[in-house]
Every structure is written in structure tokens, then in C-alpha cells.
Amino acid sequence: MKNLNLFTIALFFLITSQSSLAQTTDIGVIDSASVVDKRLKFGCGFGLSFVGGTNIGLAPNLMYAVSEKVSVGAGLQGNYTSIKDVQSTTTFGANVITQYNPIQRLTTLIEFAELNVNTKKEEVTGEIKDSFWESILFIGAGLNITDKIALGVKYNVLYKDDESVYTSPVIPFVNITF
């Protein structure tokens, strides 16, 4: 009788342990890079010049590929320009951009930007400050050096010689996409 009770208890544990071993949970790990839509690209334009003063610009943007040839996006931009003891200008703003690639090596673009401009000029009578908003409409083209780097030039069709923060309506650009 004692053996029968031990046999029954052992059989009970064997049956219940088999059913508990059959219950498994699958855990999947997803690479965070695979979650991001491949049509979404982060880019960053930049400028650096020390000719006649200091000019530093940075323009990060986020682009979405609507098709293989068309992308739309938006970005921020900031720029600092200084001519020692004469003038300094700081600009901050946002832009919307559309790019069209008629062929793989060529990028064309249209970009609208709205910039807040703050200038300080050193005059004999003292410091003169000015703050204003400037609207900019660029039309441009560039050469895709690689799939991630483009070099080109854009033209500001709203440029006014005496009123623009830019010294020329023609602006070169370098854009790097990640």
C-alpha cells in the first residue's frame, strides 16, 4: 500500500511536470534600427568659413522618401556670422524642403525657410541692434557624390540686396544624410 501511494504520487508529479515543461514562452528581440522606416532619412547641412570673418552654420533636417525620386521634409537651421569689431549676426529658423532626383547623381530642390535674424553693429556712437524675420525661397541643384553626400548650389529668389541677411542670392551647400 505504501508503494502504491508512492507510485501514485510519483506518477502525479511526472504527469504535471511534463505539462509544465510543455509550456514555453518565446521572447523575441527586435533590433531598434530595423523598426525605423527605411524611407525616413536624417540629414545635416553645414557651413564653415573664416574668409573676411567667421561664419558657422548648421541645418539638421528630416526627409521622407515619397518615392524613389521625390522626398519631402523639414528642418531647423542656425547660423552665426561675425566680422570682428564690426558686426555679428545670429539667425535661427525652420524650413520645409522638397527634393527631386531626376537621375541618381543629380538632386534638385525647392526650399522655403523663415529665419529670425538678430544683428549687432559696432558704430562710433555705440552698438546698434536689429531684429527681424526674413522669408527665403531657394531653388537649387546638387551632385550626389555618394548615396549619403550631396554638393550643390541654391539660389534665393526672394533675395533683396539691401534687406537680406545673406550677402549673395547664391549659396553653396553640403548635405550629409544618415
C-alpha positions, 0 to 999 in steps of 0.5 A: 500500500505504501508503494502504491501511494508512492507510485501514485504520487510519483506518477502525479508529479511526472504527469504535471511536470511534463505539462509544465515543461510543455509550456514555453514562452518565446521572447523575441528581440527586435533590433531598434534600427530595423523598426525605423522606416527605411524611407525616413532619412536624417540629414545635416547641412553645414557651413564653415568659413573664416574668409573676411570673418567667421561664419558657422552654420548648421541645418539638421533636417528630416526627409521622407522618401515619397518615392524613389525620386521625390522626398519631402521634409523639414528642418531647423537651421542656425547660423552665426556670422561675425566680422570682428569689431564690426558686426555679428549676426545670429539667425535661427529658423525652420524650413520645409524642403522638397527634393527631386532626383531626376537621375541618381547623381543629380538632386534638385530642390525647392526650399522655403525657410523663415529665419529670425535674424538678430544683428549687432553693429559696432558704430562710433556712437555705440552698438546698434541692434536689429531684429527681424524675420526674413522669408527665403525661397531657394531653388537649387541643384546638387551632385550626389557624390555618394548615396549619403553626400550631396554638393550643390548650389541654391539660389534665393529668389526672394533675395533683396540686396539691401534687406537680406541677411545673406550677402549673395542670392547664391549659396553653396551647400553640403548635405550629409544624410544618415 
